[in-house]
Amino acid sequence: MSGSPSEPPREDAPPVFQEGCVRLTLDLRVYRLSAVQKASYRFAERFTAILGAPEGHRLSVQCLFREGTRESEALDAVRCFFQELLDQELREQVGDETRAIRALIIAQAFSRTDLIRRD
C-alpha cells in the first residue's frame, strides 16, 4: 500500500488488510457507481463498505471487517467482492444494451393494440 493508512492506495496496488480494513481505489471508467453500490450491498454480511465521494474517475472504498477477522478471510472476501463487482457491471451493461427491447416488450404487454403485424 502506498503512503499512510489514510491515503488511498493506487488503483493497481494489491489489497492490504490493515487494522481491520482493506482500502481500495476503484476506477469509475471500469465500474459504474451503481455496480459498486450493488456489489457492496451484496457483501454487507462479510464487511461494511464505506464509499467515498467520487474524485474524477476514482472512487475510494473502505472495507471494514468485524473484529477478529483474519487477514486471509478479509483478502478472500475482497477477491470475491471484485468478482461480484464485475458481475454487477456486466448486468448494468446488458441492461443498457437491452433497454429498448425491454421497453417494447412491456409496451406490447400493456397495449390494447398489437404492435407487431401478424399477416
N, C-alpha and C positions, 0 to 999 in steps of 0.2 A: 504494500500500500504506500502511496506517496504522501509525504508530509505528515502533519499532525492528525490525531484522530478526528478532529472537527473538519478537516479538509477533505472534500470528496475525492475518491480515487479516480485515476484515469479510466477512460472507457475500456481500454484494453488490459487493465490490471486484473489479475485473478482475484476472486473474492477472498477476503481475510476475515476471520472470526476474532473479534477483539472486544472484551468487556461485554459479552452477551449480545453483540450486534455485528451484523455484516452490512457494510456501506457499499452501495452500488451507484454507478452513474450510467443511466440508460440514454441511448441516442434516440430521440423522438423522430428521427428520419427513418429509423428501422422499426420501432414500436410506437404505435399511437397511444396517446394518453388513455383512451378508453380501454385499450387492450391491457395496459399496465394496471388500471384500476380493477378490471375483471379478474386478472390473474392474482392480484393482491387479495381480493376478496376470497378467492378460492383457497388461498393459503392461510387464511385467518386463524385456523386452528393450530397451525405449525409455528407461525410467527406473526407479529404485528408489523405491517408495512407502513412506514411513515413516508409519504410522498412530499417532496419539496416542491417549491414553485418552479415551473419550467424556466430555464435560463437559456434562451436561444434554442438550440436543438438538444440541450442536455436536461435531464431530469435526475435529481438525486433521490435515492430510495434508501431508507434505513430499515433493515430487517431486524426487529427486536425479538429476541428469544427469551423463553422462560428461564428463570434461574435454574442452574443445574444442567442446562443443555450442553452436551459435549460438542466439541469442535467438529468432529466427523458428522454428527447428526445435523448440525447447522449447515455445513457446507453441502451435505446431500440435499437438504431442503431447498437451498438456493439453486442447486443444479436442477431439481425438479421444477422450481419456480420458473426458470428460464425455459424449460420445455413447455410449461403451461402458458407462458408469455408468448412463445412462438405459436402455439395452438390458437390462442385468443386473437393474435394478429392475423393469422390466416382466416379465421372466422370473419373478422372485420373486412378483409379483402373480398372474400366470397360474398359477403353481404352487399358490399358496394357493387360488385360485378353483376349481381342478380337482382338488384333493387327494382329495375324497370320491369322485368318479367314477373316478379312477385306482385308488384302493383297492378299489373294487367290481370293476373290470376285473381287477385282479390276483387278488382273491379268487376270481372266476369262473374264471380261468385255472388256478388250482391246486386248485379244488374238484372233488370226485368227483361232486357233485350239481349239477344245473343250477339256478342262482339265478333264472333267467328262465323264467316259464311259457310254454310253447310249445304252445298248443292247436290 
